[in-house]
Amino acid sequence: MVWDRQTKMEYEWKPDEQGLQQILQLLKESQSPDTTIQRTVQQKLEQLNQYPDFNNYLIFVLTKLKSEDEPTRSLSGLILKNNVKAHFQNFPNGVTDFIKSECLNNIGDSSPLIRATVGKYCYSFA
């Protein structure tokens, strides 16, 4: 497939560092055994779905933040997969293209857990 310059630039999305840190914190808090914390995090994650590039952050954590622990990266992919199922029709085209590209580029991740997560996500697009 041939990409024009404008499309290629959409694939070079970079996260806002503060936003990225907030999402990472939520992902880590969501792994707490405390159900009150889990409910609070779930509400915050649902609110973040109002932002068009929220899913870009999720795919970024899954595919680019190899320094993060695997459970956090995998959870990011699971949330992304659920968002695709629930909100795909509302995704802007640039977001959809960026996510698909990152997914395909990372199907061979060195981590078996991340490979499985990316594979499930790619399957959800099929």
C-alpha positions, 0 to 999 in steps of 0.5 A, a space after each residue: 500500500 502506498 501512503 501519501 505524505 499527509 497520511 504518513 504524517 498522521 502515523 507520526 503521532 506523539 503523546 503529550 507527556 502529562 497525558 501519557 503519565 496520567 493514563 499510565 497511572 490509571 492503568 497501574 491503579 486498575 490492577 489494584 485488588 481494591 474494587 473501589 479503586 477499580 470502579 473509580 479508574 473505570 469511570 475515569 477511563 470511560 470519560 477518556 473515551 470522549 477524547 479522540 486520541 485516547 486510543 492512540 495513547 492506548 496503542 502507544 503504551 501497548 506497542 512503544 513503551 517497552 520499558 513498562 511492565 507487560 501487565 500494564 502494556 497488555 491491559 492497555 491493549 485489552 482496553 483498546 480492544 474493548 473500545 474498538 468493539 464499543 466505539 469503533 464507528 466514532 473513531 476519527 480516520 487518523 486514529 483508526 489508521 494509526 492504531 491499525 499501523 501500530 498493531 501490524 508493525 508490532 505483531 512480532 513483539 518480543 513478549 509472548 503476552 504482548 504478541 498475543 494481545 496485539 494478535 487479539 486486537 488485530 483480529 478484532 479489526 478483521 
